[in-house]
Amino acid sequence: MTEKRQFKAIRGTRDILPPDSSLWSWFEQTAREVFESYNFREIRPPIFEETTLFARSIGADTDVVSKEMYTFEDREQFRVATPLSLVDVIRIDEAVADSWHHGRIPRTPANEAEVLRLHEECQKIDREGAPALLRFLDALHKLVLGDSLTLRPEATASVVRSFIEHGMHTLPGNQKLYYVGPMFRRERPQKGRYRQFYQVGAEVLGPSDAPAIDAEVIEMLIEFFHRVGLKRTTLFINSIGCKECRPKYVELLREELRKVKSSLKEDSQRRIETNPLRVLDSKLPEEQPVIEKLPRISDHLCAACGEHFAKLQDELKLRGIAYEESWRLVRGLDYYTRTTFEVTAAGLGSQNAVCGGGRYDGLVELLGGPSGIKGIGFAIGSDRPSCPYRRPARRPRCPDSAYSSPGWARQRILQPYASRGNCAHAASLSNCRPKS
């Protein structure tokens, strides 16, 4: 008799139930309306891709790739059981050869070598016994029986892959794309962080890297936050240079960090050699005095990058967008170039970043696309600006039909501010209404 048990959501995930689901729908629909008013179009890539796509785009030595990705082997019908006799060994050898011949096993050079070794050791088992059997099992173990696939930890790589695969670079002008959907990372579950989380993002891909494009992307982002009533935001910007000037700065930074290595913790000491820019991300209080004395990339930009950053600031001023420069706002991977930006919101505690973005002019070529294609984009963590999901609020008593109204959704967003004593700010936000 089957044991009776109650199933629950997997640790690190949660159900989004009514009426909260109405808030999420309103939030995502508002993003669609704002983005499409800027001539962006929705793209819906699959939620899993080849593992190597993310390893190449995010970086094989990053925590995301090395520790946090949900990766699985996409096997077809071929299965291998542990051999219990010589007859089993021969059957496995024949099954592997047949699967290789019919393409049920990925045809990679590594697999080809293991299939050959498997057959050779099978022929030796009758003569050599246990040593040959152990070598046979080792070859069987190393055989990759299916493609390695990964649930997407972020969407930029998938969007770029789709852009290349479907030849969108042949279309005239820059392509403006946005996406809405779940991402997956095996992080340690904690408040505000989930293993299945949701993002809204946008990318611009094409031949131009004009500062006006960067400014328009930021303007659209700020307009979106205004529409959803998230007003106490701060925009931080920086330029991280290009392939001409950044390597020189990185080497200078590495040399300076080596001089103060003893004042840094273990993680930062390791990053001095692997990725010194990541040291600037440190939040450890004891490291801040050391980091503040390090050379700043803004003082080491080449003429072209300096001009690009100055024009970006001019474009933001023309649009009436307030910003602050943050020299520690960097990206560690080589394909990131020039503009980086981040938006934080007051009232969200230490995890106050609601959006991050930047220019990645080298990513398309890195993923096998044509050279000369530029890119810039951002991602918004839907869990962050939707404040009620960070702190449960008492559900108001009202008819079910009211749950779907934008006014009710906005009230749910504002409740955490009021619960923290920010009643004046909550009242000022409640006077803002989404545009129809």
Summary of the structure (lengths in Angstrom):
residues: 436
radius of gyration: 26.1
end to end distance: 56.9
largest distance: 86.0
contacts: 1293
relative contact order: 0.14
helix: 47%
strand: 16%
